[in-house]
Amino acid sequence: MNSRMIQTTFDDLNTETRSRWSYPDTGEWDPERNVMEFMEALQSCNKHGFLAVTVNF
């Protein structure tokens, strides 16, 4: 099974929309945190049957 996770590697530089992605605990958007949390979740995804993910650059 493959999952398309295109938003995993994006950074919203638009100051008018950046707040839409803010984390509840910090109130700010952090693209590095987003990627790190994705990478940490990969092992769990694999345990649930994901064999591949699609990202976009």
Phi and psi restraints in degrees (range 20) as a CNS / XPLOR table:
assign (resid 1 and name C) (resid 2 and name N)
       (resid 2 and name CA) (resid 2 and name C) 1.0 -120.9 20.0 2
assign (resid 2 and name N) (resid 2 and name CA)
       (resid 2 and name C) (resid 3 and name N) 1.0 145.5 20.0 2
assign (resid 2 and name C) (resid 3 and name N)
       (resid 3 and name CA) (resid 3 and name C) 1.0 -123.6 20.0 2
assign (resid 3 and name N) (resid 3 and name CA)
       (resid 3 and name C) (resid 4 and name N) 1.0 134.3 20.0 2
assign (resid 3 and name C) (resid 4 and name N)
       (resid 4 and name CA) (resid 4 and name C) 1.0 -90.8 20.0 2
assign (resid 4 and name N) (resid 4 and name CA)
       (resid 4 and name C) (resid 5 and name N) 1.0 110.0 20.0 2
assign (resid 4 and name C) (resid 5 and name N)
       (resid 5 and name CA) (resid 5 and name C) 1.0 -120.9 20.0 2
assign (resid 5 and name N) (resid 5 and name CA)
       (resid 5 and name C) (resid 6 and name N) 1.0 60.8 20.0 2
assign (resid 5 and name C) (resid 6 and name N)
       (resid 6 and name CA) (resid 6 and name C) 1.0 -61.1 20.0 2
assign (resid 6 and name N) (resid 6 and name CA)
       (resid 6 and name C) (resid 7 and name N) 1.0 -37.6 20.0 2
assign (resid 6 and name C) (resid 7 and name N)
       (resid 7 and name CA) (resid 7 and name C) 1.0 -74.8 20.0 2
assign (resid 7 and name N) (resid 7 and name CA)
       (resid 7 and name C) (resid 8 and name N) 1.0 -4.1 20.0 2
assign (resid 7 and name C) (resid 8 and name N)
       (resid 8 and name CA) (resid 8 and name C) 1.0 -61.2 20.0 2
assign (resid 8 and name N) (resid 8 and name CA)
       (resid 8 and name C) (resid 9 and name N) 1.0 -31.8 20.0 2
assign (resid 8 and name C) (resid 9 and name N)
       (resid 9 and name CA) (resid 9 and name C) 1.0 -114.5 20.0 2
assign (resid 9 and name N) (resid 9 and name CA)
       (resid 9 and name C) (resid 10 and name N) 1.0 20.6 20.0 2
assign (resid 9 and name C) (resid 10 and name N)
       (resid 10 and name CA) (resid 10 and name C) 1.0 -95.4 20.0 2
assign (resid 10 and name N) (resid 10 and name CA)
       (resid 10 and name C) (resid 11 and name N) 1.0 160.0 20.0 2
assign (resid 10 and name C) (resid 11 and name N)
       (resid 11 and name CA) (resid 11 and name C) 1.0 -134.3 20.0 2
assign (resid 11 and name N) (resid 11 and name CA)
       (resid 11 and name C) (resid 12 and name N) 1.0 120.7 20.0 2
assign (resid 11 and name C) (resid 12 and name N)
       (resid 12 and name CA) (resid 12 and name C) 1.0 -85.4 20.0 2
assign (resid 12 and name N) (resid 12 and name CA)
       (resid 12 and name C) (resid 13 and name N) 1.0 106.7 20.0 2
assign (resid 12 and name C) (resid 13 and name N)
       (resid 13 and name CA) (resid 13 and name C) 1.0 -87.9 20.0 2
assign (resid 13 and name N) (resid 13 and name CA)
       (resid 13 and name C) (resid 14 and name N) 1.0 -5.9 20.0 2
assign (resid 13 and name C) (resid 14 and name N)
       (resid 14 and name CA) (resid 14 and name C) 1.0 -76.7 20.0 2
assign (resid 14 and name N) (resid 14 and name CA)
       (resid 14 and name C) (resid 15 and name N) 1.0 114.8 20.0 2
assign (resid 14 and name C) (resid 15 and name N)
       (resid 15 and name CA) (resid 15 and name C) 1.0 -64.7 20.0 2
assign (resid 15 and name N) (resid 15 and name CA)
       (resid 15 and name C) (resid 16 and name N) 1.0 -21.4 20.0 2
assign (resid 15 and name C) (resid 16 and name N)
       (resid 16 and name CA) (resid 16 and name C) 1.0 -80.8 20.0 2
assign (resid 16 and name N) (resid 16 and name CA)
       (resid 16 and name C) (resid 17 and name N) 1.0 -22.3 20.0 2
assign (resid 16 and name C) (resid 17 and name N)
       (resid 17 and name CA) (resid 17 and name C) 1.0 -116.0 20.0 2
assign (resid 17 and name N) (resid 17 and name CA)
       (resid 17 and name C) (resid 18 and name N) 1.0 -11.6 20.0 2
assign (resid 17 and name C) (resid 18 and name N)
       (resid 18 and name CA) (resid 18 and name C) 1.0 -56.3 20.0 2
assign (resid 18 and name N) (resid 18 and name CA)
       (resid 18 and name C) (resid 19 and name N) 1.0 -36.6 20.0 2
assign (resid 18 and name C) (resid 19 and name N)
       (resid 19 and name CA) (resid 19 and name C) 1.0 -66.7 20.0 2
assign (resid 19 and name N) (resid 19 and name CA)
       (resid 19 and name C) (resid 20 and name N) 1.0 -17.9 20.0 2
assign (resid 19 and name C) (resid 20 and name N)
       (resid 20 and name CA) (resid 20 and name C) 1.0 -63.1 20.0 2
assign (resid 20 and name N) (resid 20 and name CA)
       (resid 20 and name C) (resid 21 and name N) 1.0 -23.2 20.0 2
assign (resid 20 and name C) (resid 21 and name N)
       (resid 21 and name CA) (resid 21 and name C) 1.0 -105.3 20.0 2
assign (resid 21 and name N) (resid 21 and name CA)
       (resid 21 and name C) (resid 22 and name N) 1.0 10.2 20.0 2
assign (resid 21 and name C) (resid 22 and name N)
       (resid 22 and name CA) (resid 22 and name C) 1.0 -64.7 20.0 2
assign (resid 22 and name N) (resid 22 and name CA)
       (resid 22 and name C) (resid 23 and name N) 1.0 147.4 20.0 2
assign (resid 22 and name C) (resid 23 and name N)
       (resid 23 and name CA) (resid 23 and name C) 1.0 -79.5 20.0 2
assign (resid 23 and name N) (resid 23 and name CA)
       (resid 23 and name C) (resid 24 and name N) 1.0 139.3 20.0 2
assign (resid 23 and name C) (resid 24 and name N)
       (resid 24 and name CA) (resid 24 and name C) 1.0 -60.3 20.0 2
assign (resid 24 and name N) (resid 24 and name CA)
       (resid 24 and name C) (resid 25 and name N) 1.0 -32.8 20.0 2
assign (resid 24 and name C) (resid 25 and name N)
       (resid 25 and name CA) (resid 25 and name C) 1.0 -78.7 20.0 2
assign (resid 25 and name N) (resid 25 and name CA)
       (resid 25 and name C) (resid 26 and name N) 1.0 -23.0 20.0 2
assign (resid 25 and name C) (resid 26 and name N)
       (resid 26 and name CA) (resid 26 and name C) 1.0 -116.8 20.0 2
assign (resid 26 and name N) (resid 26 and name CA)
       (resid 26 and name C) (resid 27 and name N) 1.0 -21.5 20.0 2
assign (resid 26 and name C) (resid 27 and name N)
       (resid 27 and name CA) (resid 27 and name C) 1.0 75.6 20.0 2
assign (resid 27 and name N) (resid 27 and name CA)
       (resid 27 and name C) (resid 28 and name N) 1.0 9.2 20.0 2
assign (resid 27 and name C) (resid 28 and name N)
       (resid 28 and name CA) (resid 28 and name C) 1.0 -130.2 20.0 2
assign (resid 28 and name N) (resid 28 and name CA)
       (resid 28 and name C) (resid 29 and name N) 1.0 154.0 20.0 2
assign (resid 28 and name C) (resid 29 and name N)
       (resid 29 and name CA) (resid 29 and name C) 1.0 -86.3 20.0 2
assign (resid 29 and name N) (resid 29 and name CA)
       (resid 29 and name C) (resid 30 and name N) 1.0 133.9 20.0 2
assign (resid 29 and name C) (resid 30 and name N)
       (resid 30 and name CA) (resid 30 and name C) 1.0 -134.0 20.0 2
assign (resid 30 and name N) (resid 30 and name CA)
       (resid 30 and name C) (resid 31 and name N) 1.0 99.3 20.0 2
assign (resid 30 and name C) (resid 31 and name N)
       (resid 31 and name CA) (resid 31 and name C) 1.0 -63.8 20.0 2
assign (resid 31 and name N) (resid 31 and name CA)
       (resid 31 and name C) (resid 32 and name N) 1.0 -32.6 20.0 2
assign (resid 31 and name C) (resid 32 and name N)
       (resid 32 and name CA) (resid 32 and name C) 1.0 -67.3 20.0 2
assign (resid 32 and name N) (resid 32 and name CA)
       (resid 32 and name C) (resid 33 and name N) 1.0 -41.1 20.0 2
assign (resid 32 and name C) (resid 33 and name N)
       (resid 33 and name CA) (resid 33 and name C) 1.0 -62.3 20.0 2
assign (resid 33 and name N) (resid 33 and name CA)
       (resid 33 and name C) (resid 34 and name N) 1.0 -41.4 20.0 2
assign (resid 33 and name C) (resid 34 and name N)
       (resid 34 and name CA) (resid 34 and name C) 1.0 -57.1 20.0 2
assign (resid 34 and name N) (resid 34 and name CA)
       (resid 34 and name C) (resid 35 and name N) 1.0 -46.9 20.0 2
assign (resid 34 and name C) (resid 35 and name N)
       (resid 35 and name CA) (resid 35 and name C) 1.0 -68.0 20.0 2
assign (resid 35 and name N) (resid 35 and name CA)
       (resid 35 and name C) (resid 36 and name N) 1.0 -42.5 20.0 2
assign (resid 35 and name C) (resid 36 and name N)
       (resid 36 and name CA) (resid 36 and name C) 1.0 -63.4 20.0 2
assign (resid 36 and name N) (resid 36 and name CA)
       (resid 36 and name C) (resid 37 and name N) 1.0 -42.2 20.0 2
assign (resid 36 and name C) (resid 37 and name N)
       (resid 37 and name CA) (resid 37 and name C) 1.0 -67.2 20.0 2
assign (resid 37 and name N) (resid 37 and name CA)
       (resid 37 and name C) (resid 38 and name N) 1.0 -35.3 20.0 2
assign (resid 37 and name C) (resid 38 and name N)
       (resid 38 and name CA) (resid 38 and name C) 1.0 -62.4 20.0 2
assign (resid 38 and name N) (resid 38 and name CA)
       (resid 38 and name C) (resid 39 and name N) 1.0 -48.0 20.0 2
assign (resid 38 and name C) (resid 39 and name N)
       (resid 39 and name CA) (resid 39 and name C) 1.0 -62.7 20.0 2
assign (resid 39 and name N) (resid 39 and name CA)
       (resid 39 and name C) (resid 40 and name N) 1.0 -37.8 20.0 2
assign (resid 39 and name C) (resid 40 and name N)
       (resid 40 and name CA) (resid 40 and name C) 1.0 -66.6 20.0 2
assign (resid 40 and name N) (resid 40 and name CA)
       (resid 40 and name C) (resid 41 and name N) 1.0 -30.5 20.0 2
assign (resid 40 and name C) (resid 41 and name N)
       (resid 41 and name CA) (resid 41 and name C) 1.0 -81.5 20.0 2
assign (resid 41 and name N) (resid 41 and name CA)
       (resid 41 and name C) (resid 42 and name N) 1.0 -13.7 20.0 2
assign (resid 41 and name C) (resid 42 and name N)
       (resid 42 and name CA) (resid 42 and name C) 1.0 -58.0 20.0 2
assign (resid 42 and name N) (resid 42 and name CA)
       (resid 42 and name C) (resid 43 and name N) 1.0 -41.2 20.0 2
assign (resid 42 and name C) (resid 43 and name N)
       (resid 43 and name CA) (resid 43 and name C) 1.0 -63.2 20.0 2
assign (resid 43 and name N) (resid 43 and name CA)
       (resid 43 and name C) (resid 44 and name N) 1.0 -41.4 20.0 2
assign (resid 43 and name C) (resid 44 and name N)
       (resid 44 and name CA) (resid 44 and name C) 1.0 -65.3 20.0 2
assign (resid 44 and name N) (resid 44 and name CA)
       (resid 44 and name C) (resid 45 and name N) 1.0 -39.8 20.0 2
assign (resid 44 and name C) (resid 45 and name N)
       (resid 45 and name CA) (resid 45 and name C) 1.0 -60.3 20.0 2
assign (resid 45 and name N) (resid 45 and name CA)
       (resid 45 and name C) (resid 46 and name N) 1.0 -42.5 20.0 2
assign (resid 45 and name C) (resid 46 and name N)
       (resid 46 and name CA) (resid 46 and name C) 1.0 -62.0 20.0 2
assign (resid 46 and name N) (resid 46 and name CA)
       (resid 46 and name C) (resid 47 and name N) 1.0 -40.4 20.0 2
assign (resid 46 and name C) (resid 47 and name N)
       (resid 47 and name CA) (resid 47 and name C) 1.0 -63.8 20.0 2
assign (resid 47 and name N) (resid 47 and name CA)
       (resid 47 and name C) (resid 48 and name N) 1.0 -23.1 20.0 2
assign (resid 47 and name C) (resid 48 and name N)
       (resid 48 and name CA) (resid 48 and name C) 1.0 -96.4 20.0 2
assign (resid 48 and name N) (resid 48 and name CA)
       (resid 48 and name C) (resid 49 and name N) 1.0 11.1 20.0 2
assign (resid 48 and name C) (resid 49 and name N)
       (resid 49 and name CA) (resid 49 and name C) 1.0 104.2 20.0 2
assign (resid 49 and name N) (resid 49 and name CA)
       (resid 49 and name C) (resid 50 and name N) 1.0 -0.6 20.0 2
assign (resid 49 and name C) (resid 50 and name N)
       (resid 50 and name CA) (resid 50 and name C) 1.0 -76.4 20.0 2
assign (resid 50 and name N) (resid 50 and name CA)
       (resid 50 and name C) (resid 51 and name N) 1.0 125.2 20.0 2
assign (resid 50 and name C) (resid 51 and name N)
       (resid 51 and name CA) (resid 51 and name C) 1.0 -100.7 20.0 2
assign (resid 51 and name N) (resid 51 and name CA)
       (resid 51 and name C) (resid 52 and name N) 1.0 -17.8 20.0 2
assign (resid 51 and name C) (resid 52 and name N)
       (resid 52 and name CA) (resid 52 and name C) 1.0 -157.6 20.0 2
assign (resid 52 and name N) (resid 52 and name CA)
       (resid 52 and name C) (resid 53 and name N) 1.0 155.1 20.0 2
assign (resid 52 and name C) (resid 53 and name N)
       (resid 53 and name CA) (resid 53 and name C) 1.0 -129.5 20.0 2
assign (resid 53 and name N) (resid 53 and name CA)
       (resid 53 and name C) (resid 54 and name N) 1.0 149.7 20.0 2
assign (resid 53 and name C) (resid 54 and name N)
       (resid 54 and name CA) (resid 54 and name C) 1.0 -108.9 20.0 2
assign (resid 54 and name N) (resid 54 and name CA)
       (resid 54 and name C) (resid 55 and name N) 1.0 125.5 20.0 2
assign (resid 54 and name C) (resid 55 and name N)
       (resid 55 and name CA) (resid 55 and name C) 1.0 -118.6 20.0 2
assign (resid 55 and name N) (resid 55 and name CA)
       (resid 55 and name C) (resid 56 and name N) 1.0 167.2 20.0 2
assign (resid 55 and name C) (resid 56 and name N)
       (resid 56 and name CA) (resid 56 and name C) 1.0 -131.3 20.0 2
assign (resid 56 and name N) (resid 56 and name CA)
       (resid 56 and name C) (resid 57 and name N) 1.0 136.0 20.0 2
